[in-house]
């Protein structure tokens, strides 16, 4: 009888600590640790893969702005910034990979062109998760002042 009460009491004591630390993101990590910009090496898909199925079921479009990541949920938007030239691109996760040690992202051909990384093959990049609600296209247009005459 006292054992269930003890377990409930311990659980109640740990709830405030869990609430303060933030929600758990997919993969078991805390959401805050995923929000910070990360860096690593990115490569890009070969044009010969155009039309093949990606891990989320859609067909790979070499000129689209998409990316493969090992664990981020499909549909996640990432802002990828080249460390070499400062160019940025907004991409959507639609595939899994890369499966080569030391690489974090596999960009589509269109995203690689925007970053101007085609000649190098791989590129040092910084990337961060973007909240779609903060994008300018998702925000309400500014309200216009109405003049009454």
C-alpha positions as CSV (number, residue, x, y, z in Angstrom):
1,X,0.0,0.0,0.0
2,X,2.8,2.5,0.8
3,X,4.9,1.5,-2.2
4,X,2.5,3.0,-4.8
5,X,2.2,6.2,-2.7
6,X,6.0,6.5,-2.5
7,X,6.3,6.1,-6.3
8,X,3.6,8.8,-6.8
9,X,5.3,11.2,-4.4
10,X,8.7,10.7,-6.1
11,X,7.1,11.2,-9.6
12,X,5.4,14.4,-8.4
13,X,8.7,15.8,-7.1
14,X,10.4,15.2,-10.4
15,X,7.6,16.8,-12.6
16,X,8.8,20.4,-12.0
17,X,12.3,19.5,-13.1
18,X,11.0,17.9,-16.3
19,X,8.8,20.8,-17.1
20,X,11.6,23.3,-16.7
21,X,14.0,21.4,-18.9
22,X,11.7,21.6,-22.0
23,X,10.1,19.0,-24.3
24,X,11.8,16.0,-25.6
25,X,12.4,16.2,-29.4
26,X,12.4,13.1,-31.7
27,X,15.5,11.1,-31.0
28,X,15.3,11.5,-27.3
29,X,17.1,14.9,-27.1
30,X,15.8,18.0,-25.5
31,X,14.3,20.5,-27.9
32,X,16.6,23.3,-26.9
33,X,19.7,21.3,-27.9
34,X,18.3,20.8,-31.3
35,X,17.5,24.5,-31.8
36,X,21.1,25.7,-31.6
37,X,23.0,26.0,-34.8
38,X,25.1,23.0,-35.6
39,X,28.0,22.7,-38.0
40,X,29.4,19.9,-40.1
41,X,30.2,18.8,-43.6
42,X,27.6,18.7,-46.4
43,X,27.7,16.9,-49.7
44,X,25.2,16.7,-52.5
45,X,23.3,14.1,-54.5
46,X,24.4,13.1,-57.9
47,X,22.2,14.1,-60.8
48,X,21.8,10.4,-61.8
49,X,19.6,9.9,-58.7
50,X,16.9,12.2,-60.1
51,X,13.5,10.5,-60.1
52,X,14.5,7.8,-57.5
53,X,12.3,7.5,-54.4
54,X,13.5,9.2,-51.2
55,X,12.9,7.8,-47.7
56,X,9.7,9.7,-47.2
57,X,8.3,8.3,-50.5
58,X,8.5,11.3,-52.8
59,X,10.6,11.3,-55.9
60,X,14.0,13.0,-55.7
61,X,14.1,16.2,-57.7
62,X,17.6,17.3,-58.4
63,X,16.7,21.0,-58.7
64,X,14.4,21.2,-55.6
65,X,15.7,22.6,-52.3
66,X,15.7,19.4,-50.2
67,X,18.2,17.7,-47.9
68,X,18.9,14.3,-46.3
69,X,19.6,14.1,-42.5
70,X,20.0,11.0,-40.4
71,X,17.5,11.8,-37.6
72,X,15.5,15.0,-38.1
73,X,11.8,14.5,-38.9
74,X,10.7,14.7,-42.5
75,X,9.4,18.1,-43.4
76,X,11.7,19.9,-41.0
77,X,13.0,23.2,-42.5
78,X,16.7,23.9,-42.2
79,X,18.6,27.1,-42.9
80,X,22.0,26.0,-44.2
81,X,24.8,28.5,-44.4
82,X,28.2,28.0,-46.1
83,X,31.1,28.6,-43.9
84,X,33.3,29.3,-47.0
85,X,31.3,32.0,-48.7
86,X,28.4,32.9,-46.3
87,X,25.7,32.0,-48.8
88,X,22.4,30.6,-47.3
89,X,19.6,28.3,-48.5
90,X,16.4,27.1,-46.9
91,X,15.8,23.4,-47.4
92,X,13.3,20.7,-46.4
93,X,14.3,17.3,-44.9
94,X,12.8,14.6,-47.2
95,X,15.4,11.8,-47.0
96,X,17.8,9.9,-44.7
97,X,21.5,10.0,-44.9
98,X,24.3,10.7,-45.6
99,X,25.8,7.4,-44.6
100,X,29.4,8.4,-45.0
101,X,31.3,9.1,-41.7
102,X,31.9,12.8,-41.0
103,X,29.1,14.1,-43.1
104,X,25.9,15.6,-41.6
105,X,23.8,16.7,-44.6
106,X,23.3,15.5,-48.2
107,X,21.9,18.4,-50.2
108,X,20.0,18.3,-53.5
109,X,21.6,19.7,-56.6
110,X,19.6,22.9,-56.4
111,X,20.6,23.6,-52.9
112,X,24.3,22.8,-53.7
113,X,24.1,25.3,-56.6
114,X,22.7,28.0,-54.3
115,X,25.6,27.5,-51.9
116,X,28.0,27.4,-54.8
117,X,29.6,24.1,-53.6
118,X,29.5,22.0,-56.8
119,X,33.2,22.3,-57.6
120,X,34.3,21.3,-54.1
121,X,32.1,18.3,-53.7
122,X,31.8,18.8,-49.9
123,X,31.5,22.0,-47.9
124,X,31.7,23.1,-44.3
125,X,28.2,24.4,-43.3
126,X,26.2,25.6,-40.3
127,X,22.6,24.6,-40.1
128,X,19.7,25.4,-37.8
129,X,16.0,24.4,-37.6
130,X,13.6,27.1,-38.8
131,X,10.1,27.5,-37.4
132,X,7.8,27.9,-40.5
133,X,5.6,30.3,-38.6
134,X,8.5,32.9,-38.5
135,X,9.0,32.9,-42.3
136,X,7.8,36.1,-44.0
137,X,5.5,34.2,-46.3
138,X,3.6,32.7,-43.4
139,X,3.1,36.0,-41.5
140,X,0.0,38.1,-41.9
141,X,0.5,41.2,-44.1
142,X,0.9,44.5,-42.3
143,X,-2.3,46.2,-41.5
144,X,-2.9,49.3,-43.6
145,X,-4.1,52.4,-41.9
146,X,-7.6,53.4,-43.1
147,X,-8.2,57.1,-43.4
148,X,-11.7,58.2,-42.9
149,X,-12.6,61.3,-44.9
